[in-house]
Amino acid sequence: MTDSLSAIPGGSQPGTKDAQGGKRERLIAAAAETIYAAGVEKTTLADIAAAAGIPLGNVYYYFKTKDALVQAVVEAHRAEARAMLAAIDHAYPGPRERLKALFGALAQQSDLIARYGCPHGSLCQELGKRADGAPAAELMREPVEWAERQFAAMGRPDARDLAVQVIARYQGTALLTSAFRDPGLMEAEARRVAQWIDTLD
């Protein structure tokens, strides 16, 4: 896998912009990229405007505050997650295969994760430190509830617990992959998770 930020909403590489997109969409994409690479607190509206190729003064026409733009990034991440999960639902007929496909799809970003961490997890970690941690919960709710539905379809009475476990395994491995700059950790865990899912009745 090449070093790409295509895993984040509208992402490519930090500092690139889509000349075809509307200014609001370009700002959200640029915000997602710069926040992923540098973090919420270190990223300024000026950084985002420069990455989007839009004058700083024009940013306020679309977003009155940085927090409003961060919330738009959260919504973009949620939309991306829903699209990915819907694609998995469409591509795989059974819940067991879907669960393995989810972890496998996430693990395909291992080089990117080794450099920057999980796009969703990194953002959640920062937002969770704020007084209102609601945006972080919003980001994590999508995959957990989806995984819960898959385990429930397998007839598991502990579907919620298993859903939390599988997403926690991904997020924990993503953290270690980033800390050690070792993509192999994520790839190995994807194989172990697939084996574990196969053992569940």
Secondary structure, 3 states (H helix, E strand, C coil): CCCCCCCCCCCCCCCCCCCCCCHHHHHHHHHHHHHHHHCCCCCCHHHHHHHHCCCHHHHHHHCCCHHHHHHHHHHHHHHHHHHHHHHHHHHCCCHHHHHHHHHHHHHCCHHHHHHHCCHHHHHHHHHCCCCCCHHHHHHHHHHHHHHHHHHHHCCCCCHHHHHHHHHHHHHHHHHHHHHHCCHHHHHHHHHHHHHHHHHCC
